[in-house]
């Protein structure tokens, strides 16, 4: 899993978003990776390698939050601007 995460992060940092998207999807689905789900949310939120889709981003971040991601919680708070809606799984 760590090698896959390394490759995903490398692709992301090199702006190869379609490649990183596929790798993060694999991390999320095969390994139930909070980091994978968080980064999928980032791709969807910013339209990196995919069409921008805030609802998909929030769904990914909620999955990451269930797996313990503090970054996902912050991203959800930032989007919702309140604590009432952000973190309902």
Buried (B, 14 or more C-beta within 10 A) or exposed (E): EEEBBEBBBEBBEEEBBEBBBBBBBBBBEEEEBBBBBBBBBBBBBEEBBBEEBEEBBBBBBBBBBBBEBEBBBBBBBEBBEEEEEBBEE
